[in-house]
């Protein structure tokens, strides 16, 4: 899904959220919009962070020796060795697994800033006594629901 399509999809979801939450009053509308904007910031920060990470890894990717062996041009040698490698195939798959826990995507500065904005917005609403938890959670819940709906809707095409 392209970024423009994703942004348009979330604008439609936001319009639906505005229509529903405005029926419950201005405070509910404010809470839902603050939560939705913060969760949208988190989504797009995650999107751009992971997109840049994938692009960097794809540019700087180097094949390991095991992967180079898989792509050698000696097809005849490989067909003869298939019988002997069947027993060793399970060991090769285990050793070729990527075992490093990849948590660097969670600590991108833009994503951390987005979570910080969400926390600050929550405490500002709470401090001023206008926090409505149901409306706030409705604004937050729209993001995962939107991801699910976008996956179903755009997955068919």
DSSP file (Angstrom, degrees, kcal/mol; ACC not computed):
  #  RESIDUE AA STRUCTURE BP1 BP2  ACC     N-H-->O    O-->H-N    N-H-->O    O-->H-N    TCO  KAPPA ALPHA  PHI   PSI    X-CA   Y-CA   Z-CA
    1    1 A X              0   0    0      0, 0.0     2,-0.1     0, 0.0   150,-0.0   0.000 360.0 360.0 360.0 134.0    0.0    0.0    0.0
    2    2 A X     >  -     0   0    0      1,-0.1     4,-2.2     4,-0.0     5,-0.2  -0.391 360.0-116.8 -77.6 156.8    1.3    3.4   -0.9
    3    3 A X  H  > S+     0   0    0      1,-0.2     4,-2.6     2,-0.2     5,-0.2   0.875 114.3  53.6 -62.2 -39.4    1.8    6.1    1.6
    4    4 A X  H  > S+     0   0    0      1,-0.2     4,-2.3     2,-0.2    -1,-0.2   0.906 109.2  48.4 -64.9 -41.1   -0.8    8.4    0.0
    5    5 A X  H  > S+     0   0    0      2,-0.2     4,-2.3     1,-0.2    -1,-0.2   0.895 111.9  50.1 -64.4 -39.6   -3.4    5.6    0.0
    6    6 A X  H  X S+     0   0    0     -4,-2.2     4,-2.1     2,-0.2    -2,-0.2   0.917 111.1  48.1 -65.0 -43.5   -2.7    4.9    3.6
    7    7 A X  H  X S+     0   0    0     -4,-2.6     4,-1.7     2,-0.2    -2,-0.2   0.903 112.6  48.7 -64.2 -41.1   -3.0    8.6    4.5
    8    8 A X  H  X S+     0   0    0     -4,-2.3     4,-1.8     2,-0.2    -2,-0.2   0.894 109.2  53.5 -64.9 -40.1   -6.3    8.9    2.6
    9    9 A X  H  X S+     0   0    0     -4,-2.3     4,-2.0     1,-0.2    -2,-0.2   0.909 109.9  47.1 -61.4 -42.9   -7.6    5.8    4.3
   10   10 A X  H  X S+     0   0    0     -4,-2.1     4,-2.2     1,-0.2    -1,-0.2   0.783 106.5  57.8 -73.2 -26.0   -6.9    7.3    7.7
   11   11 A X  H  X S+     0   0    0     -4,-1.7     4,-2.0     2,-0.2    -1,-0.2   0.892 107.2  48.5 -66.6 -38.3   -8.5   10.6    6.8
   12   12 A X  H  X S+     0   0    0     -4,-1.8     4,-1.9     2,-0.2    -2,-0.2   0.927 111.8  48.8 -65.1 -44.4  -11.7    8.7    6.0
   13   13 A X  H  X S+     0   0    0     -4,-2.0     4,-2.3     1,-0.2    -2,-0.2   0.878 110.1  52.2 -62.6 -36.9  -11.5    6.9    9.4
   14   14 A X  H  X S+     0   0    0     -4,-2.2     4,-2.7     2,-0.2    -1,-0.2   0.888 106.5  52.9 -66.9 -38.3  -10.9   10.2   11.1
   15   15 A X  H  X S+     0   0    0     -4,-2.0     4,-2.1     2,-0.2    -1,-0.2   0.900 110.2  48.1 -63.3 -39.2  -13.9   11.7    9.5
   16   16 A X  H  X S+     0   0    0     -4,-1.9     4,-2.2     2,-0.2    -2,-0.2   0.911 111.7  50.2 -65.1 -42.0  -16.0    8.8   10.8
   17   17 A X  H  X S+     0   0    0     -4,-2.3     4,-2.9     1,-0.2     5,-0.3   0.899 109.8  50.6 -63.0 -40.9  -14.5    9.2   14.2
   18   18 A X  H  X S+     0   0    0     -4,-2.7     4,-2.0     1,-0.2    -1,-0.2   0.917 110.1  50.1 -62.6 -43.3  -15.3   12.9   14.2
   19   19 A X  H  X S+     0   0    0     -4,-2.1     4,-0.5    -5,-0.2    -2,-0.2   0.904 116.5  40.8 -63.7 -41.3  -18.9   12.2   13.2
   20   20 A X  H >< S+     0   0    0     -4,-2.2     3,-0.8     1,-0.2     4,-0.4   0.936 117.8  44.6 -74.2 -46.5  -19.4    9.6   16.0
   21   21 A X  H >< S+     0   0    0     -4,-2.9     3,-1.1     1,-0.2     8,-0.3   0.769 103.4  64.2 -74.7 -23.8  -17.5   11.4   18.8
   22   22 A X  H >< S+     0   0    0     -4,-2.0     3,-0.8    -5,-0.3    -1,-0.2   0.765  93.2  64.4 -68.8 -22.1  -19.1   14.8   18.1
   23   23 A X  T << S+     0   0    0     -3,-0.8    -1,-0.3    -4,-0.5    -2,-0.2   0.740 101.4  51.0 -69.4 -21.3  -22.4   13.3   19.0
   24   24 A X  T <  S-     0   0    0     -3,-1.1    -1,-0.2    -4,-0.4     4,-0.2   0.439 122.2 -91.5 -96.7  -0.6  -21.1   12.8   22.6
   25   25 A X    <>  -     0   0    0     -3,-0.8     4,-1.8    -4,-0.3    -1,-0.3  -0.440  41.2 -68.3 117.2 171.1  -19.9   16.4   23.0
   26   26 A X  H  > S+     0   0    0      1,-0.2     4,-2.5     2,-0.2     5,-0.1   0.844 125.3  53.8 -69.7 -35.4  -16.9   18.6   22.5
   27   27 A X  H  > S+     0   0    0      2,-0.2     4,-2.5     1,-0.2   105,-0.2   0.905 109.7  47.6 -69.0 -40.1  -14.8   16.9   25.3
   28   28 A X  H  > S+     0   0    0      2,-0.2     4,-2.5    -4,-0.2     5,-0.2   0.887 112.0  50.9 -65.7 -38.2  -15.3   13.5   23.8
   29   29 A X  H  X S+     0   0    0     -4,-1.8     4,-2.3    -8,-0.3    -2,-0.2   0.924 110.8  48.4 -64.0 -44.5  -14.4   14.9   20.4
   30   30 A X  H  X S+     0   0    0     -4,-2.5     4,-2.5     2,-0.2     5,-0.2   0.932 113.0  47.7 -61.3 -46.8  -11.2   16.5   21.8
   31   31 A X  H  X S+     0   0    0     -4,-2.5     4,-2.3     1,-0.2     5,-0.2   0.924 113.6  46.5 -61.4 -45.7  -10.1   13.3   23.6
   32   32 A X  H  X S+     0   0    0     -4,-2.5     4,-2.4     1,-0.2    -1,-0.2   0.890 114.1  48.0 -67.0 -37.6  -10.7   11.1   20.5
   33   33 A X  H  X S+     0   0    0     -4,-2.3     4,-2.7    -5,-0.2     5,-0.2   0.895 110.9  50.1 -71.1 -39.0   -8.9   13.5   18.2
   34   34 A X  H  X S+     0   0    0     -4,-2.5     4,-2.2    -5,-0.2    -2,-0.2   0.937 114.9  44.3 -62.5 -45.5   -5.9   13.9   20.5
   35   35 A X  H  X S+     0   0    0     -4,-2.3     4,-2.5    -5,-0.2    -2,-0.2   0.904 114.5  49.1 -66.3 -41.0   -5.6   10.1   20.8
   36   36 A X  H  X S+     0   0    0     -4,-2.4     4,-2.2    -5,-0.2    -2,-0.2   0.914 111.7  48.3 -66.2 -42.3   -6.1    9.5   17.1
   37   37 A X  H  X S+     0   0    0     -4,-2.7     4,-2.2     2,-0.2    -1,-0.2   0.914 113.1  48.1 -64.6 -42.0   -3.5   12.2   16.1
   38   38 A X  H  X S+     0   0    0     -4,-2.2     4,-2.0    -5,-0.2    -2,-0.2   0.914 112.9  47.2 -65.2 -41.9   -1.0   10.7   18.6
   39   39 A X  H  X S+     0   0    0     -4,-2.5     4,-2.3     2,-0.2    -1,-0.2   0.841 110.8  52.9 -70.0 -30.8   -1.5    7.2   17.4
   40   40 A X  H  X S+     0   0    0     -4,-2.2     4,-2.7     2,-0.2     5,-0.3   0.890 107.4  51.8 -68.1 -39.2   -1.3    8.3   13.8
   41   41 A X  H  X S+     0   0    0     -4,-2.2     4,-2.4     2,-0.2     5,-0.2   0.914 110.4  48.9 -60.7 -42.0    2.0   10.0   14.6
   42   42 A X  H  X S+     0   0    0     -4,-2.0     4,-2.4    72,-0.2    -2,-0.2   0.919 111.5  49.8 -63.7 -43.4    3.2    6.7   16.1
   43   43 A X  H  X S+     0   0    0     -4,-2.3     4,-2.6     1,-0.2    -2,-0.2   0.944 114.4  42.5 -60.9 -49.7    2.1    4.8   13.0
   44   44 A X  H  X S+     0   0    0     -4,-2.7     4,-2.6     2,-0.2     5,-0.2   0.847 113.1  52.7 -71.5 -32.5    3.8    7.1   10.5
   45   45 A X  H  X S+     0   0    0     -4,-2.4     4,-2.3    -5,-0.3    66,-0.3   0.912 112.5  45.9 -65.2 -41.1    6.9    7.3   12.6
   46   46 A X  H  X S+     0   0    0     -4,-2.4     4,-2.7    -5,-0.2     5,-0.3   0.912 112.1  52.1 -65.3 -42.2    7.1    3.5   12.7
   47   47 A X  H  X S+     0   0    0     -4,-2.6     4,-2.2     1,-0.2    -2,-0.2   0.948 113.9  41.4 -59.7 -51.1    6.4    3.3    9.0
   48   48 A X  H  X S+     0   0    0     -4,-2.6     4,-2.3     2,-0.2     5,-0.2   0.867 114.9  52.4 -68.6 -35.5    9.2    5.7    8.0
   49   49 A X  H  X S+     0   0    0     -4,-2.3     4,-1.8    -5,-0.2    -2,-0.2   0.940 114.5  40.3 -64.8 -47.1   11.6    4.2   10.6
   50   50 A X  H  X S+     0   0    0     -4,-2.7     4,-2.5     2,-0.2     5,-0.2   0.842 113.2  55.8 -71.7 -32.4   11.1    0.7    9.3
   51   51 A X  H  X S+     0   0    0     -4,-2.2     4,-2.3    -5,-0.3    -2,-0.2   0.941 110.6  43.8 -64.3 -46.4   11.1    1.8    5.7
   52   52 A X  H  X S+     0   0    0     -4,-2.3     4,-2.3     1,-0.2    -1,-0.2   0.864 113.0  53.2 -66.9 -34.3   14.5    3.5    6.1
   53   53 A X  H  X S+     0   0    0     -4,-1.8     4,-2.4    -5,-0.2    -2,-0.2   0.918 110.0  46.4 -66.5 -43.0   15.8    0.5    8.0
   54   54 A X  H  X S+     0   0    0     -4,-2.5     4,-2.4     2,-0.2    -2,-0.2   0.907 112.7  50.6 -65.8 -41.5   14.7   -1.9    5.2
   55   55 A X  H  X S+     0   0    0     -4,-2.3     4,-1.7    -5,-0.2    -2,-0.2   0.913 111.8  47.5 -63.1 -41.6   16.2    0.3    2.5
   56   56 A X  H  X S+     0   0    0     -4,-2.3     4,-2.2     1,-0.2    -2,-0.2   0.910 113.4  47.5 -66.3 -41.8   19.5    0.6    4.4
   57   57 A X  H  < S+     0   0    0     -4,-2.4     4,-0.5     1,-0.2    -2,-0.2   0.877 110.9  51.3 -67.4 -36.1   19.7   -3.2    5.0
   58   58 A X  H  < S+     0   0    0     -4,-2.4     3,-0.2     1,-0.2    -1,-0.2   0.841 113.2  45.2 -71.7 -31.0   18.9   -4.0    1.4
   59   59 A X  H  < S+     0   0    0     -4,-1.7    -2,-0.2    -5,-0.2    -1,-0.2   0.896 120.7  38.0 -75.6 -40.6   21.6   -1.6    0.1
   60   60 A X  S  < S+     0   0    0     -4,-2.2     2,-0.2    -5,-0.2    -1,-0.2   0.281  85.9 130.1 -94.7  10.0   24.3   -2.8    2.6
   61   61 A X        -     0   0    0     -4,-0.5     2,-0.4    -3,-0.2    -3,-0.0  -0.471  34.3-173.0 -74.1 131.8   23.3   -6.5    2.5
   62   62 A X        -     0   0    0     -2,-0.2     2,-0.2     0, 0.0    -2,-0.1  -0.971  25.0-116.5-123.3 140.3   26.2   -9.0    1.9
   63   63 A X        -     0   0    0     -2,-0.4     2,-0.1     1,-0.1     0, 0.0  -0.481  25.6-131.2 -75.1 141.4   25.8  -12.6    1.4
   64   64 A X     >  -     0   0    0     -2,-0.2     4,-2.4     1,-0.1     5,-0.2  -0.329  31.2 -99.8 -80.1 172.9   27.2  -15.0    4.0
   65   65 A X  H  > S+     0   0    0      1,-0.2     4,-1.9     2,-0.2     5,-0.1   0.873 124.2  52.7 -64.2 -36.5   29.4  -18.0    2.9
   66   66 A X  H  > S+     0   0    0      2,-0.2     4,-1.2     1,-0.2    -1,-0.2   0.895 110.8  47.1 -65.5 -38.9   26.4  -20.3    3.3
   67   67 A X  H  > S+     0   0    0      2,-0.2     4,-1.2     1,-0.2    -2,-0.2   0.870 109.3  53.8 -71.0 -36.1   24.3  -18.1    1.1
   68   68 A X  H  < S+     0   0    0     -4,-2.4     3,-0.3     1,-0.2    -1,-0.2   0.884 105.0  55.2 -63.5 -37.3   27.0  -17.9   -1.5
   69   69 A X  H >< S+     0   0    0     -4,-1.9     3,-0.9     1,-0.2    -1,-0.2   0.855 104.0  54.9 -62.8 -34.2   27.2  -21.6   -1.6
   70   70 A X  H 3< S+     0   0    0     -4,-1.2    -1,-0.2     1,-0.2    -2,-0.2   0.823 110.1  45.7 -67.9 -30.6   23.5  -21.8   -2.4
   71   71 A X  T 3< S+     0   0    0     -4,-1.2    -1,-0.2    -3,-0.3    -2,-0.2   0.194  81.3 129.1-101.9  16.6   23.9  -19.5   -5.4
   72   72 A X    <   -     0   0    0     -3,-0.9     6,-0.1    -4,-0.2    -3,-0.0  -0.316  62.5-128.2 -68.4 156.7   26.9  -21.1   -7.0
   73   73 A X  S    S+     0   0    0      1,-0.1     2,-2.1     2,-0.0     3,-0.3   0.484  78.7 107.1 -85.8  -2.8   26.7  -22.0  -10.7
   74   74 A X     >  +     0   0    0      1,-0.2     4,-1.7     2,-0.1    -1,-0.1  -0.495  35.7 159.6 -79.2  78.3   27.8  -25.6  -10.3
   75   75 A X  H  > S+     0   0    0     -2,-2.1     4,-2.2     1,-0.2    -1,-0.2   0.880  70.7  53.9 -69.7 -38.4   24.4  -27.1  -10.9
   76   76 A X  H  > S+     0   0    0     -3,-0.3     4,-1.6     1,-0.2    -1,-0.2   0.922 109.1  48.0 -63.4 -43.3   25.9  -30.5  -11.7
   77   77 A X  H  > S+     0   0    0      1,-0.2     4,-1.8     2,-0.2    -1,-0.2   0.875 110.7  52.6 -64.0 -36.7   27.9  -30.7   -8.5
   78   78 A X  H  X S+     0   0    0     -4,-1.7     4,-0.8     1,-0.2    -1,-0.2   0.884 106.4  51.6 -69.2 -37.7   24.8  -29.7   -6.5
   79   79 A X  H  < S+     0   0    0     -4,-2.2     4,-0.4     1,-0.2     3,-0.2   0.864 112.3  47.1 -68.0 -33.3   22.6  -32.4   -8.0
   80   80 A X  H  < S+     0   0    0     -4,-1.6     3,-0.4     1,-0.2     4,-0.4   0.839 114.0  47.4 -73.5 -32.5   25.3  -35.0   -7.1
   81   81 A X  H  X S+     0   0    0     -4,-1.8     4,-2.0     1,-0.2    -1,-0.2   0.540  87.2  88.5 -87.5  -6.3   25.7  -33.7   -3.6
   82   82 A X  H  X S+     0   0    0     -4,-0.8     4,-1.2    -3,-0.2    -1,-0.2   0.887  86.7  52.4 -59.5 -39.4   21.9  -33.5   -2.9
   83   83 A X  H  4 S+     0   0    0     -3,-0.4     4,-0.4    -4,-0.4     3,-0.2   0.898 113.3  43.0 -65.0 -39.6   21.8  -37.0   -1.6
   84   84 A X  H  4 S+     0   0    0     -4,-0.4     4,-0.5     1,-0.2     3,-0.3   0.777 113.1  53.0 -77.3 -24.8   24.7  -36.5    0.8
   85   85 A X  H  X S+     0   0    0     -4,-2.0     4,-1.2     1,-0.2    -1,-0.2   0.642  86.3  81.6 -86.5 -13.5   23.4  -33.1    1.9
   86   86 A X  T  < S+     0   0    0     -4,-1.2     4,-0.5     1,-0.2     3,-0.3   0.886  95.3  46.2 -58.8 -38.4   19.9  -34.3    2.8
   87   87 A X  T  4 S+     0   0    0     -4,-0.4     4,-0.3    -3,-0.3     3,-0.3   0.835 117.6  42.9 -73.2 -30.6   21.2  -35.6    6.2
   88   88 A X  T  > S+     0   0    0     -4,-0.5     4,-1.9     1,-0.2    -1,-0.2   0.494  90.8  90.3 -90.6  -4.0   23.1  -32.3    6.8
   89   89 A X  H  X S+     0   0    0     -4,-1.2     4,-2.1    -3,-0.3    -1,-0.2   0.862  83.6  52.7 -63.0 -38.9   20.3  -30.1    5.6
   90   90 A X  H  > S+     0   0    0     -4,-0.5     4,-1.7    -3,-0.3    -1,-0.2   0.889 109.3  49.2 -65.9 -38.7   18.6  -29.8    9.0
   91   91 A X  H  > S+     0   0    0     -4,-0.3     4,-2.0     2,-0.2    -1,-0.2   0.882 109.6  52.0 -67.8 -38.0   21.9  -28.7   10.6
   92   92 A X  H  X S+     0   0    0     -4,-1.9     4,-1.7     1,-0.2    -2,-0.2   0.902 108.4  50.9 -65.0 -41.1   22.5  -26.1    7.9
   93   93 A X  H  X S+     0   0    0     -4,-2.1     4,-0.5     1,-0.2    -1,-0.2   0.887 110.5  49.2 -64.9 -38.1   19.0  -24.5    8.4
   94   94 A X  H >< S+     0   0    0     -4,-1.7     3,-0.7     1,-0.2    -1,-0.2   0.902 113.3  45.5 -67.9 -39.8   19.6  -24.3   12.1
   95   95 A X  H 3< S+     0   0    0     -4,-2.0    -1,-0.2     1,-0.2    -2,-0.2   0.753 109.1  56.4 -76.5 -22.2   23.0  -22.6   11.7
   96   96 A X  H 3< S+     0   0    0     -4,-1.7    -1,-0.2    -5,-0.2    -2,-0.2   0.535  82.6 113.9 -85.2  -5.9   21.7  -20.2    9.0
   97   97 A X  S << S-     0   0    0     -3,-0.7     2,-0.8    -4,-0.5    -3,-0.0  -0.307  74.5-117.8 -66.0 149.1   19.0  -18.8   11.2
   98   98 A X        +     0   0    0      1,-0.1    -1,-0.1     2,-0.0    -2,-0.1  -0.799  37.4 173.3 -87.9 111.9   19.2  -15.2   12.3
   99   99 A X        +     0   0    0     -2,-0.8     2,-0.2     2,-0.1    -1,-0.1   0.582  38.9 107.0-101.9 -11.4   19.4  -15.4   16.1
  100  100 A X  S    S-     0   0    0      1,-0.1     2,-0.5     2,-0.0    -2,-0.0  -0.509  73.1-122.9 -71.5 132.8   20.0  -11.8   17.0
  101  101 A X        -     0   0    0     -2,-0.2     2,-1.0     1,-0.1     3,-0.1  -0.655  22.6-146.7 -76.6 123.2   17.0  -10.1   18.6
  102  102 A X        +     0   0    0     -2,-0.5     3,-0.1     1,-0.2    -1,-0.1  -0.763  43.6 141.1 -99.7  95.2   16.2   -7.1   16.5
  103  103 A X    >   +     0   0    0     -2,-1.0     3,-1.0     1,-0.1     4,-0.5   0.281  40.5 100.8-114.6   7.9   14.9   -4.4   18.7
  104  104 A X  G >  S+     0   0    0      1,-0.2     3,-1.1     2,-0.2    -1,-0.1   0.803  73.5  65.1 -66.8 -26.9   16.5   -1.4   17.1
  105  105 A X  G >  S+     0   0    0      1,-0.3     3,-0.8     2,-0.1    -1,-0.2   0.780  95.5  58.6 -65.2 -25.7   13.3   -0.4   15.3
  106  106 A X  G <  S+     0   0    0     -3,-1.0    -1,-0.3     1,-0.2    -2,-0.2   0.684 102.9  54.1 -76.0 -17.1   11.6    0.3   18.6
  107  107 A X  G <   +     0   0    0     -3,-1.1    -1,-0.2    -4,-0.5     2,-0.2  -0.009  70.0 135.9-111.5  29.6   14.2    2.9   19.5
  108  108 A X    <>  -     0   0    0     -3,-0.8     4,-2.5     1,-0.1     5,-0.2  -0.574  59.7-126.6 -72.3 140.1   14.0    5.2   16.5
  109  109 A X  H  > S+     0   0    0      1,-0.2     4,-2.4    -2,-0.2     5,-0.2   0.869 107.1  50.8 -59.6 -39.8   14.0    8.8   17.6
  110  110 A X  H  > S+     0   0    0      2,-0.2     4,-1.8     1,-0.2    -1,-0.2   0.886 112.2  47.3 -66.8 -37.6   10.9    9.8   15.7
  111  111 A X  H  > S+     0   0    0    -66,-0.3     4,-2.2     2,-0.2    -2,-0.2   0.914 112.2  49.0 -69.8 -42.7    8.9    6.8   17.1
  112  112 A X  H  X S+     0   0    0     -4,-2.5     4,-2.2     1,-0.2    -2,-0.2   0.890 110.1  52.2 -62.5 -38.9   10.1    7.6   20.7
  113  113 A X  H  X S+     0   0    0     -4,-2.4     4,-2.3    -5,-0.2    -1,-0.2   0.884 107.6  52.5 -64.1 -38.2    9.1   11.2   20.2
  114  114 A X  H  X S+     0   0    0     -4,-1.8     4,-2.0     2,-0.2    -2,-0.2   0.912 110.3  46.8 -65.2 -42.7    5.6   10.1   19.0
  115  115 A X  H  X S+     0   0    0     -4,-2.2     4,-2.2     2,-0.2    -1,-0.2   0.885 110.8  53.2 -65.2 -37.4    5.2    8.0   22.1
  116  116 A X  H  X S+     0   0    0     -4,-2.2     4,-2.5     1,-0.2    -2,-0.2   0.903 107.6  50.9 -63.2 -41.3    6.4   10.8   24.3
  117  117 A X  H  X S+     0   0    0     -4,-2.3     4,-2.6     2,-0.2    -1,-0.2   0.894 108.9  52.2 -62.9 -40.4    3.8   13.2   22.7
  118  118 A X  H  X S+     0   0    0     -4,-2.0     4,-2.2     2,-0.2    -2,-0.2   0.920 111.2  46.3 -61.1 -44.7    1.1   10.6   23.4
  119  119 A X  H  X S+     0   0    0     -4,-2.2     4,-2.3     2,-0.2    -2,-0.2   0.921 113.5  48.2 -65.6 -43.9    2.1   10.4   27.1
  120  120 A X  H  X S+     0   0    0     -4,-2.5     4,-2.3     1,-0.2    -2,-0.2   0.911 111.1  51.1 -62.8 -42.6    2.3   14.2   27.4
  121  121 A X  H  X S+     0   0    0     -4,-2.6     4,-2.3     2,-0.2    -1,-0.2   0.903 109.4  51.0 -62.6 -40.9   -1.1   14.6   25.7
  122  122 A X  H  X S+     0   0    0     -4,-2.2     4,-2.3     1,-0.2    -1,-0.2   0.935 112.6  45.0 -60.4 -47.2   -2.7   12.1   28.1
  123  123 A X  H  X S+     0   0    0     -4,-2.3     4,-2.6     2,-0.2    -1,-0.2   0.821 110.4  54.3 -70.8 -29.9   -1.3   13.8   31.2
  124  124 A X  H  X S+     0   0    0     -4,-2.3     4,-1.9     2,-0.2    -1,-0.2   0.931 111.1  45.7 -67.0 -44.6   -2.4   17.3   29.9
  125  125 A X  H  <>S+     0   0    0     -4,-2.3     5,-2.0     1,-0.2     6,-0.7   0.909 115.4  47.5 -62.7 -40.8   -5.9   16.1   29.4
  126  126 A X  H ><5S+     0   0    0     -4,-2.3     3,-1.0    -5,-0.2    -2,-0.2   0.903 110.0  52.4 -66.6 -41.8   -5.8   14.5   32.8
  127  127 A X  H 3<5S+     0   0    0     -4,-2.6    -1,-0.2     1,-0.3    -2,-0.2   0.861 110.4  47.4 -63.6 -37.4   -4.4   17.5   34.5
  128  128 A X  T 3<5S-     0   0    0     -4,-1.9    -1,-0.3    -5,-0.1    -2,-0.2   0.458 112.3-120.0 -85.9  -0.5   -7.1   19.8   33.1
  129  129 A X  T < 5S+     0   0    0     -3,-1.0    -3,-0.2    -4,-0.4    -2,-0.1   0.723  85.0 108.3  73.9  22.4   -9.8   17.4   34.2
  130  130 A X      < +     0   0    0     -5,-2.0     2,-0.5    -6,-0.2    -4,-0.2   0.164  38.0 128.3-116.1  18.2  -11.1   16.8   30.7
  131  131 A X        -     0   0    0     -6,-0.7     2,-0.6    -5,-0.1  -103,-0.1  -0.641  33.8-174.4 -78.3 123.4   -9.9   13.2   30.1
  132  132 A X     >  -     0   0    0     -2,-0.5     4,-2.5  -105,-0.2     5,-0.2  -0.946  10.3-159.8-114.4 106.3  -12.7   10.9   29.0
  133  133 A X  H  > S+     0   0    0     -2,-0.6     4,-2.8     1,-0.2     5,-0.2   0.842  86.8  52.9 -59.7 -37.3  -11.1    7.4   29.0
  134  134 A X  H  > S+     0   0    0      2,-0.2     4,-2.0     1,-0.2    -1,-0.2   0.932 113.1  43.3 -65.5 -44.7  -13.7    5.8   26.6
  135  135 A X  H  > S+     0   0    0      2,-0.2     4,-2.0     1,-0.2    -2,-0.2   0.894 114.7  50.9 -66.9 -39.4  -13.3    8.5   24.0
  136  136 A X  H  X S+     0   0    0     -4,-2.5     4,-1.9     1,-0.2    -2,-0.2   0.929 111.9  46.5 -63.3 -45.3   -9.5    8.5   24.4
  137  137 A X  H  X S+     0   0    0     -4,-2.8     4,-3.0     1,-0.2    -1,-0.2   0.837 108.2  56.9 -67.1 -32.5   -9.4    4.7   24.0
  138  138 A X  H  X S+     0   0    0     -4,-2.0     4,-1.1    -5,-0.2    -1,-0.2   0.905 107.7  48.2 -64.4 -39.6  -11.7    4.9   20.9
  139  139 A X  H  < S+     0   0    0     -4,-2.0     4,-0.4     1,-0.2    -2,-0.2   0.873 115.6  44.2 -66.9 -36.8   -9.2    7.3   19.3
  140  140 A X  H >X S+     0   0    0     -4,-1.9     3,-0.9     1,-0.2     4,-0.7   0.872 110.5  54.4 -73.3 -37.4   -6.4    4.9   20.1
  141  141 A X  H 3X S+     0   0    0     -4,-3.0     4,-1.8     1,-0.2    -1,-0.2   0.714  93.5  71.3 -72.2 -19.5   -8.3    1.8   19.0
  142  142 A X  H 3X S+     0   0    0     -4,-1.1     4,-2.4     1,-0.2    -1,-0.2   0.815  90.4  61.0 -66.7 -28.4   -9.0    3.2   15.6
  143  143 A X  H <> S+     0   0    0     -3,-0.9     4,-2.2    -4,-0.4    -1,-0.2   0.968 108.3  38.7 -67.2 -53.4   -5.4    2.8   14.6
  144  144 A X  H  X S+     0   0    0     -4,-0.7     4,-2.2     1,-0.2    -1,-0.2   0.884 117.4  52.3 -64.7 -34.1   -5.2   -1.0   15.0
  145  145 A X  H  X S+     0   0    0     -4,-1.8     4,-2.6     1,-0.2    -1,-0.2   0.900 109.5  49.6 -64.7 -39.5   -8.7   -1.3   13.6
  146  146 A X  H  X S+     0   0    0     -4,-2.4     4,-2.8     2,-0.2    -2,-0.2   0.877 108.4  52.2 -66.3 -38.3   -7.6    0.8   10.6
  147  147 A X  H  X S+     0   0    0     -4,-2.2     4,-2.2     2,-0.2    -2,-0.2   0.918 111.8  47.4 -63.0 -42.5   -4.5   -1.3   10.0
  148  148 A X  H  X S+     0   0    0     -4,-2.2     4,-2.2     2,-0.2    -2,-0.2   0.942 114.3  45.7 -63.1 -47.8   -6.7   -4.5   10.0
  149  149 A X  H  X S+     0   0    0     -4,-2.6     4,-3.2     1,-0.2     5,-0.2   0.887 112.4  51.1 -64.8 -39.2   -9.3   -2.9    7.6
  150  150 A X  H  X S+     0   0    0     -4,-2.8     4,-2.8     2,-0.2     5,-0.3   0.893 109.8  50.6 -65.6 -38.5   -6.6   -1.6    5.3
  151  151 A X  H  X S+     0   0    0     -4,-2.2     4,-1.0    -5,-0.2    -2,-0.2   0.903 115.4  42.0 -64.7 -40.8   -5.0   -5.0    5.2
  152  152 A X  H  X S+     0   0    0     -4,-2.2     4,-0.8     2,-0.2    -2,-0.2   0.930 119.1  44.0 -70.4 -45.2   -8.3   -6.7    4.3
  153  153 A X  H  < S+     0   0    0     -4,-3.2     3,-0.5     1,-0.2     4,-0.3   0.940 123.2  34.1 -68.1 -48.4   -9.4   -4.0    1.9
  154  154 A X  H  < S+     0   0    0     -4,-2.8     3,-0.4    -5,-0.2    -1,-0.2   0.631 107.3  70.2 -84.5 -13.5   -6.1   -3.6    0.0
  155  155 A X  H  < S+     0   0    0     -4,-1.0    -1,-0.2    -5,-0.3    -2,-0.2   0.757  92.5  58.8 -72.6 -23.4   -5.1   -7.2    0.4
  156  156 A X     <        0   0    0     -4,-0.8    -1,-0.2    -3,-0.5    -2,-0.2   0.746 360.0 360.0 -75.6 -24.0   -7.9   -8.2   -2.1
  157  157 A X              0   0    0     -3,-0.4    -1,-0.2    -4,-0.3    -2,-0.2   0.475 360.0 360.0 -82.5 360.0   -6.4   -6.1   -4.9
